[in-house]
Amino acid sequence: MMAAAVDQGQLIWSPQPGECRFAAAADLYRYWLACRGGRRFPARADLDPLQMRGALGNLTLIEVHRDPLRFRLRLVGTNQTARLGFDPTGLWLDEMPTREYGRLLIGRITLILEHQQPLLVRNRQFMDDRWYDYETLWLPLAADGETIDMLLACQFFADAAEPG
């Protein structure tokens, strides 16, 4: 059994859309920036799924709950569920059956809440008895434009899609 995942991979805070290796992620980021307007973060209500078509199967929405701080998977795209082998929609990250992956996500989200910025992650590591090689774009959402209450993650695996 491998030790708990601790490698956070390559972290790029407040990236430019052109830094995304996958065109659908770059398009999503540009859309997020447009929806944000003059606010720090757009609200989930500002997003139209039809405008995110290229990324839909790779999207995950994660609710941020406070007192106590916990994270719940609100929506998990079909490409993500196929990769995991189950649909974790509705699960709390601290109750995920893929424990190491759940802990990695909790750590990543906690960092985003501390930094209060979008994040682009590139990582390759062994967790939960399998290799993960991916790029994830993390976009904060806030109903009030300031306090992050949800995260939109767009994840592509290196072996599942071509960049560009």
LOZABA-219867 format. One record per atom (N, C-alpha, C, O, CB): x, y, z; residue in one letter. Coordinates in pm, whole numbers, plus 50000, padded with zeros to 5 digits. Last residue first. Glycine has a CB too. Layout:
BEGIN
XYZA ...
END
This chain:
BEGIN
495025209947295G 494825218447178G 493415221247148G 493115228247052G 495435212447061G 495765175747383P 495765190247407P 495475197747276P 495665192547166P 497105194747467P 493595148047368E 494755154847311E 494675169647344E 493595175547333E 494835152647158E 492695125147626A 492375136047535A 493675142247484A 494705141747551A 491485146747605A 493565104847790A 492165104647745A 491835115547644A 490765114947582A 491265106047863A 496015106647906D 495775095047819D 494375094847760D 494025085547687D 496015082347897D 495835129548065A 496765129247951A 496485117847855A 496705119247735A 498195128348000A 492645141548151F 493705131748174F 494535130548046F 494005130647935F 493115117848215F 491345171848267F 491635163548152F 492785154148187F 493785158348247F 491975172248027F 488905189648445Q 490035180648449Q 490135172148323Q 489155166248277Q 489935171648572Q 487805217048596C 487805211248462C 489065202848451C 490165208248448C 487735222248348C 485775227348863A 487035221248820A 486845214948683A 485835208348658A 487525210548924A 484485252249047L 484295245648919L 485665240448876L 486595248248856L 483665255248810L 483355255049377L 484485254749285L 484075247049160L 483415236649167L 485725248249351L 481625276949600M 481635265549509M 482895266649423M 483415277449399M 480345265149422M 481935298749748D 480975288949800D 480895276549712D 480205266849744D 479605295349811D 484015324649835I 483935312449755I 482985302549822I 483185298449937I 485335306049737I 482935356649844T 483145345149932T 482955332249853T 481835329349810T 482195345750053T 482415374549617E 483625375349701E 483935362549778E 485085358149778E 483485386649797E 479985372449490G 481095377949414G 482415378049489G 483455381249430G 480775391749373G 478035358649619D 478145372849651D 479295379749577D 479555391549599D 478335374649800D 478475333249518A 477155339449497A 477205354449523A 476505362149457A 476115332849589A 481325323749354A 480835330049476A 479505337049448A 479445345949363A 481875340049532A 483855300749249L 482555307049227L 482065312649361L 482355307149467L 481515296749168L 487105294149109P 486225297049223P 484925303849178P 484905311449082P 486955305949323P 488335268848915L 487755282148907L 486795284549023L 485775277649035L 487015284048772L 491035249948812W 490135252448926W 489665266848921W 490475276048921W 490845249449061W 491955226948579L 491735241248596L 490685242848705L 489575237748693L 491285248148462L 494265200948563T 492995205548616T 493005220648629T 493935226448683T 492685198948751T 495685174048397E 495725188448414E 494325192548460E 493325188148403E 496155196048280E 497315142348475Y 496215151248441Y 496595165948451Y 497635169748503Y 495055148648531Y 497565111048558D 498365120448481D 497365130248421D 496645126748327D 499255113248370D 497675086148796Y 496895097648750Y 497875106948680Y 498905110548736Y 496155104848869Y 497745051248846W 498435063348806W 497425073748760W 496435070548694W 499455060548696W 496535033649140R 496535036648997R 497305049548972R 497495057749062R 495105037848943R 496105029749417D 496495018449333D 496395021049183D 496205011649106D 495635006749366D 495755055649524D 494655046049523D 494885034849422D 493965030849350D 493335053149492D 498155070749310M 497245071449424M 496205060549411M 495825056749300M 496565085549434M 500925084449163F 500285071749193F 499465073349320F 499995076849425F 501325060249207F 500935112548936Q 501285105549059Q 500465092849075Q 499445090949008Q 501085114649179Q 501285142448790R 501375128248757R 501815121248884R 502915123548934R 502365125448637R 499785173948712N 500295164148806N 500325150148745N 499495146648660N 499455164048934N 499075207548710R 499535196348627R 500175186448722R 501025190148803R 500545201048513R 496575231548761V 497435221248820V 497795211048712V 496945206648635V 496735214248940V 495685264448807L 495915254248706L 496925244448764L 497995248448811L 496425260548570L 493315284048978L 494515275848984L 494535265848869L 493515259648837L 494595268449120L 492065316049087P 492015304149003P 493355296949007P 494395302849036P 491635307848858P 492265325349438Q 492555327449297Q 492275314649218Q 492265303749275Q 494015332049277Q 492635323949724Q 491545331649664Q 491815335249518Q 491625346749478Q 491305344349744Q 494385310649896H 494945319849796H 493895328649728H 494205339449680H 495685312049690H 492605295550059E 493625304250120E 494125314750021E 494275326450057E 494805295850171E 491095281749872L 490405290549966L 491375300150034L 491025311550064L 489655282150072L 493175267249755I 492445277149674I 491695286849766I 491675298849739I 491455270049578I 493895250349968L 494855260049913L 494155271049834L 494505282849846L 495885252949823L 491535235449985T 491945243650099T 492955254250054T 492875265750097T 492545234850212T 491675221749745I 490615231549765I 490955240849881I 490695252849874I 489265224549791I 493915205249796R 493935214749685R 492885225649706R 493165237549686R 493685207549551R 493035189750012G 494215198350024G 494255208949918G 494595220449946G 495465190150018G 490885176749887I 490645185150005I 491815194750024I 491615206650050I 490445176450132I 492285162249689L 491325172649651L 491035182049768L 490955194249749L 490025166349601L 493755144549851L 494445153849761L 493525165349724L 493935176949727L 494935146449634L 491675130249972R 492565138650055R 493325148749970R 493515160250011R 493565129850132R 490625117249743G 489795126349822G 490645135649907G 490355147649915G 488845118449910G 492825101349677Y 492375111649583Y 491505121849656Y 491635133849632Y 491595105149466Y 492875084649902E 494025093149872E 493625104549779E 494025115949799E 495165084949810E 490245072049888R 490675080350001R 491835089749967R 491785101649999R 491085071550116R 487835065049720T 489215066949675T 489845076949772T 489965088849741T 489285072049524T 485435068649852P 486065055549860P 487505055749808P 488315047349849P 485245045349781P 485025098950039M 485255092449909M 485875078649929M 486745077050014M 486165101149820M 484625114450256E 483995101250259E 484175093650127E 483555083250105E 482515102550291E 485605139150211D 486235131550319D 485635117650336D 486085109850420D 486125139050450D 483895148750014L 485235144549977L 485915136350086L 486715127550055L 486085156549944L 480635135350010W 481565144550073W 482965139650040W 483195127550037W 481335145550229W 478615128749717L 479505124549825L 480295136349881L 480585145949811L 480465113749776L 477255138549499G 476565138649629G 477455134549745G 477085136649861G 475385129549623G 478855118049266T 477985129549287T 477225127949419T 476635117549446T 476995131149169T 480535097349194P 480615102249331P 479715114349361P 479815120149468P 482025105749362P 480065069549013D 479605083349015D 479605088349160D 478775084149239D 478185084748952D 482905049948906F 481665051748982F 481305066548979F 482135075048947F 481825046649129F 485235050948769G 484565037948774G 483305038248860G 482695027748883G 485525027548828G 486765073248712L 486755068148850L 486155054148860L 486525046448948L 485975077648939L 486165076048440R 487555074348482R 487625068348622R 488435059448649R 488285087848478R 483435080348447A 483965068648375A 485395065748420A 485775054148435A 483915071048222A 483345104248585T 482775092248648T 483275079648579T 483515069448644T 481235092748644T 484605121048397Q 485195119248530Q 484655106548595Q 485425098848654Q 484895131448619Q 482865120548185N 484245115848163N 484935113148297N 485745103948307N 485045126248082N 480555131648308T 480565117648264T 481975112248238T 482245100648266T 479735116248139T 481145152448600G 480945149948457G 481125135348420G 481775127648492G 481895158348377G 479415157448889V 480635151548837V 480355147348693V 479445139448668V 481125139348924V 478255179849131L 478085174648995L 479425169248949L 480455175748967L 477545185748897L 478885182349399R 477545186049355R 477225180149218R 476095175949192R 477395201149352R 480635169649652L 480575169049506L 479125171249461L 478265162849485L 481115155449454L 481535190449923R 480635180349868R 480595181249716R 480515192049659R 479225181949926R 483615196950196F 483415198550053F 482575187050000F 482855175450027F 484765199449978F 483825216650497R 483725203850425R 483375206750280R 482905217650247R 482655194350490R 484285231850798L 484695232650658L 484695218550597L 485455209850640L 486095239350644L 481325229851010P 482755228450981P 483025229150831P 482125227250749P 483275215351038P 481795257050879D 481325254351016D 480645240951029D 479445240651058D 480365265251062D 480845255450530R 481645260650642R 480985257150775R 479785254650782R 481825275950630R 481245240550212H 480425242350333H 481355246950445H 482505242750452H 479675229050372H 481315243049877V 482125246149994V 481165248850109V 480365258250105V 483075258549968V 480745219349620E 480195228849717E 481175230749832E 481795221149878E 478825224149770E 481995215549304I 482195211649443I 481685222849533I 482135234249524I 483695208649472I 481585201848991L 481195212849079L 481295207949221L 480755197449256L 479745218049047L 483535192948717T 483085189148850T 482735201848924T 483495211548921T 484175180848927T 483825183748370L 483575193348478L 483145186648607L 482485176248608L 482525203348435L 484005169048146N 485205169848228N 485035179048349N 485995181848420N 486365174548144N 481765171847997G 482055158448051G 483235158248146G 483455148348217G 482305148947939G 482005200547926L 480975194848014L 481315181348076L 481155179548196L 479705193547939L 483625214347752A 484225209347876A 483265201147961A 483685195448061A 484765220747957A 482125223247540G 483365216247513G 483995209647635G 484805200547622G 484335225547452G 479955237847666R 479775224947601R 481055216847581R 481055204747604R 479135227047469R 479525261047795M 480655252947843M 480655239147779M 481275229847830M 480615251647995M 477245272747720Q 478465280047688Q 479725272347728Q 480845276647698Q 478455293647756Q 475375256247830L 475505256247685L 476765263547640L 477295260647532L 474275262647621L 475435262848104P 476065250448057P 476255249947906P 477205243747857P 475245238548101P 476235294348210D 475285287348124D 475965274748070D 476955275647998D 474795296648006D 476685311448515L 477205302048415L 476085294948340L 475125290148400L 478115291748482L 475595325748718D 476045333148601D 476435323948485D 476505328348370D 477215341948637D 475195308548927A 474005312648850A 474385320348723A 473585321248631A 473095321348937A 477665308149047R 477255296448968R 476085300248878R 476005295648764R 476865284649061R 479215340249002A 478345330949076A 478035319048986A 478135319948864A 477015338049122A 482685349948959P 481295348948916P 480525339449009P 481115331849085P 481205343948769P 484795369849171F 484415356749119F 482985357249066F 482155364349122F 484545345849230F 485125397749189R 486285388949210R 486025375149149R 486895369349084R 486605387649361R 483495416948928R 483565410249058R 484825401849068R 485485399048969R 482315401549081R 483175427048679G 483955435048773G 484085428748910G 484715434448999G 483355448448787G 483005395948519G 482775410248508G 483705417848602G 484905415248605G 481315413648537G 482695368348515R 483125375048638R 482835389948633R 482445395848734R 484625372748662R 482255360748258C 481135360348353C 481455367848482C 480555372948549C 480765345848385C 484855362948154A 483795371648103A 482605372148199A 482015382748218A 483325366747964A 486135342248300L 486595356148312L 485525365948264L 485315376248328L 487895358148232L 484675320248204W 484645323648347W 485055338248368W 484415345548443W 485565314248428W 485555320947934Y 484135322747966Y 483965326948112Y 483195336148142Y 483345309747938Y 488255315247969R 487865328047909R 486395331147939R 486035342547968R 488085327747755R 487945289248076Y 488555299848156Y 488195313648101Y 487865322748178Y 490075298048159Y 486835275647859L 486095276647984L 486635288148069L 485865295848127L 486165263448062L 488995277247679D 487715283547646D 486865285547771D 486245296047787D 486945275047544D 490865261747821A 491165275847791A 489875283447758A 489685294647804A 492165276947674A 489515237147815A 489805243547944A 490095258447923A 489625266748000A 491005236648014A 489485232047542A 488205233147614A 488405239847749A 487545247347794A 487555219247633A 492235229747481A 491455241047429A 490145242947505A 489745254247530A 491175238947280A 494675222347717F 493495217447648F 492615229247609F 492285237747692F 492715207447736F 496645235047858R 497055226347747R 495875221747662R 496055217847547R 497775214147801R 496645268647957C 495925255847960C 496335247647838C 496355252847727C 494375258147963C 497805292447899E 498625282847971E 497945269147983E 498605259248017E 498955288148109E 495855308947790G 496785302347699G 497715292347766G 498365284447697G 497595312547629G 494645320748016P 493975309947944P 494895302147851P 494735290047835P 492825315547864P 497065323848277Q 496455329648159Q 495745318148085Q 496215306848092Q 497525336848066Q 496475316448629P 497105314548498P 496425322948390P 495345328448411P 497075299648458P 496455319348920S 495935329548827S 496585328348690S 497185337848640S 496175343548884S 499165296848980W 498105305549033W 497755316448933W 498635322048868W 498545311849167W 499945265648917I 500065278548849I 498885287048894I 497745284848852I 500095276848691I 501735238549038L 500635247749066L 500905261048997L 501975266949016L 500435249749218L 502475205648981Q 502835219248940Q 501615228148957Q 500565225548897Q 503355219548792Q 501805185649278G 502055187649137G 502525201849108G 502915209149199G 500815184549055G 501485179049539Q 500465187749483Q 500665190249334Q 499815196249269Q 500445200949557Q 501955149749708D 502465157649598D 501335165949539D 500325160449494D 503105148649490D 500745132849884V 501115145949934V 501595155149823V 501625167349842V 502195144550039V 498775104849949A 499245114249849A 499575127749913A 498765133249988A 498185116049739A 499955080650183A 498965090550143A 499575100550045A 500745104150057A 498395097850267A 501855052850051A 501565063050151A 500555072950095A 500335073549974A 502865070450194A 500575021949914M 501345034249903M 500955043950015M 499845043150068M 501145040849765M 500844988250000M 500005000050000M 500885012450000M 501845013250077M 499045000050122M 
END
